[in-house]
């Protein structure tokens, strides 16, 4: 009986401590930090695929003019940009004013080899 009473008192004290505003703020900060970590871990494969694509398009980047290089750098910043480019200029009939001809064909081939086009 005394043991049960001690456990109940400990649980009550724990509940009181966890309900304190200072503890609530600390727990919210911990939750935000852990959530940010998990989001970064989720984006890691996508970022690695983008980095690999940047490496494989390196020779293309070198042969471009500065405005084309800026466009390619912006394109390779996110998965959404790559998917949109691929849909419009590789699968669609739109003409890209920055990347065209054999450069566009090469870039489309390299994009198609990456896991960036798979739905996640």
N, C-alpha and C positions, 0 to 999 in steps of 0.2 A: 504494500500500500504506500509506504513512504517512497519507494522507488518510482511508482507511478506518479505521485505528486511531484517529485523532483523533475521528471521528464516533462510534465505539463508546465511547470514553472519555466523550464528551459525553453520550451517551444514558445510560451507567451513572451518571454524576454527577447527571443530571436525575432518574433513578429514585430514587437515594438521597435527594435533596432532597425529592422529592414524598412519600416514605414517612416522612419525619420527623413526629413527633407534632404539632409546632407547625404544620406545613404542612397536615396532615390536619384539624386544628381550623379553620384558616383556610378551607380548601376547603369544609368542612361549613357554616361560617357563610355563605359566599358562596352555596352551594347553597340554604340555607334562605331567604336574602334574595331570591334570584331566584325561588324557588318562591312566596314570598308575593306578589311583584310579579305573577307570572303569574296567581295566584288572584284578585287584585284586578282585573286586566284582564279576566278571565273574568266577574266579577260586575258589571262596569261597565254593560253594556246592561240587565241586570236592575234595577240601582239607578236608572238613568235612567228606565226604565219606571215604577218605583215613584214616583219624584219627579214624573213627569208625571201619574200617577194622583192624587197628593196635590194637585197644582195643579187638576186638573179637578174634584175633589171638594171644593174650597175652599168654594163656596157652601153645600154640604150641611153642611160642618163648622161653619160660622158659625151655622146655624139649629139646631144640636143643643145639648142640655144637656151640662154638664161631664162626666158619667159616660159619655155617648155619645161625646163627643169623645175621651176617653181610650181607649175601646174602638176607635174608628176609627183613632186614631194607632197603637195596638198592631197592629191588623189590617194597616196599610200599612207595617209594618216589614220584612216579608219576603215573598218570592214564595210560599213554602209556606203562610203564613197566608192570602194572597189566594186561592190555589188551593183550600184547604180551605173557606174561606168560600163561594166560588163553588159548590163541589160540594154543600155542605150546604144553603145557603140560596137559591141562585139556580136550581140544577138540581134539587135535592132538595126534599122537602116539609117540611123542618124549619122551625120558627119561631124567629127570632132575637129574644131579649128586648131587645136594644139598638137594632137597626136594623130597622124594619118599615115596611110600607105603601109609600107613594111614595118614601120615602128608600131603602128596600131596592131597589126597582125601578130607581131612578136609579143607585145604586151598582152593581147587577148589570149594567146597560147600559154603564156606564163601564168596568167590569172586562172585559166581553166585547170592548171595542174595543182593549184593550191586548194587546201580544205576550206578556204574562205567562202566558197559558193554554196557550201552545204548548209541546210537549214539547221538552226540550233534552238 
